[in-house]
Amino acid sequence: MYSIKNNHNIFPCGDHQRQVSDDDEETEIEETAYDFHDFNIHQAVIKVVVDVGSGTGILSIFCAQAGAKRVYAVEDTEIALQAQKVMEANNLSERVIVLHGYVEDVGINKKVDVIVSDWMDQLLLYNYENMLGSVLTARDRLLKPNGLIMPSSATLYIAPVTLPDRYSSKIDFWRNVYGIDMSAMVPWAIQDAYEDPCVEKIKSENLLALPQVVKRVDCYTINIKELESFKSIFEFQCLTRATFHGFAFWFDVEFSGPVTSPADSNAPPLQSSSNHPTTSGQKRKRDDPIEAIVLSTAPDKPPTHWEQMVVYLNNPIDVEQGHKIEGSVTWTPNQEEDGPNVHIRLEYKSGHRSFVREAVMR
């Protein structure tokens, strides 16, 4: 079992700036707050909200602007002190209550209608705070029956990728340095540059095969034991001839309500917008405010601050069109002295050869 509390006191201000300046992320979440306001205002559903891991409090403010009567902004790091000043500067200190501590410990003595949280990491799960565990704790302790959780579900994907320019800049450089053969440095360079998973900007043309699902998370039903460790099987068929450099990961999150509305059991179900792709990199305007929306960090979607995560191979493999890459990925969270991490084990076959690649996301 891993801890759902973090050991870090505060994140750099730059991290918070990247998050609040991410137009796609914050706009989607703000739109979601207003859409659920439109959907539920006649049912008087959105009254009390808890924002788990609220950071600067930007999502808490969105919720207040969308009509929430009371928002509990729960933040365990010292940024909570600044968030309190933000609320005072925006005349929201009576509606948005900043609580400095863990959601497992703070004294919220009433049930809430909505839980919001930006808990996702580049690998979706197991970031420094392990905040999804805290969201599930808040769900079990505080959420009213048929209350809302935003985001409500998430899907993690994997795909093999080719990244020749990125690989060449770090590795192939050593094969010929001013006419000198320094290829003996290559193993060191690989370990130095690619031992751990790397945040990259992947494009659609970097994908060698169609992505496959690693893990689906339904925030309404999943329990914390399901996050302790999991394994996913994959089988890819390469779409083109290229060099296979590693496996890329990214995720989608969906914002939708519970199956049944607490005030009207005959209310229409929320419909996913995932079947309505955007065009020209723009978000599709929703005609129906109760339709669910999807925020994607996929390579073919507008970029976000999450970007994508790549686990590079120790040795790249040349593949042909139709070539099969099959195997499994296993995720195991650990609690170390310097904070939580996740151990990733990739076992895969290419042709008649088998490989194992292990990496740690810290």
Buried (B, 14 or more C-beta within 10 A) or exposed (E): EBEBBBEEEBBEEEEBEBBBEBEBBBEBBBBBBBBBBEBBEEEEBBBBBBBBBBBBBBBBBBBBBBBBEBBBBBBBBEBBEBBBEBBEEBEBBEBBBBBBEBBBEBEBEEBBBBBBBBBBBBBBBBBBBBBBBBBBBBBEEBBBEBBBBBBBBBBBBBBBBBBEEBBEEBBEEBBEEEEEEEBEBBEEBBEEBBBBBBEBEBEEEBBBBEBBEBBEBEBBEBEBEEBEEBEBEBEBEBBBEBBBBBBBBBBBBBBBBBEEBBEEEEBEEBBBBEEBEBEEEEBEEBEEEBBBBBBBBBBEBBBBBBBBBBBBBBEBBEBEEEBEBEBBBBBBBEBEEEBBBBBBBBBBEBEEEEBEBEBBBE
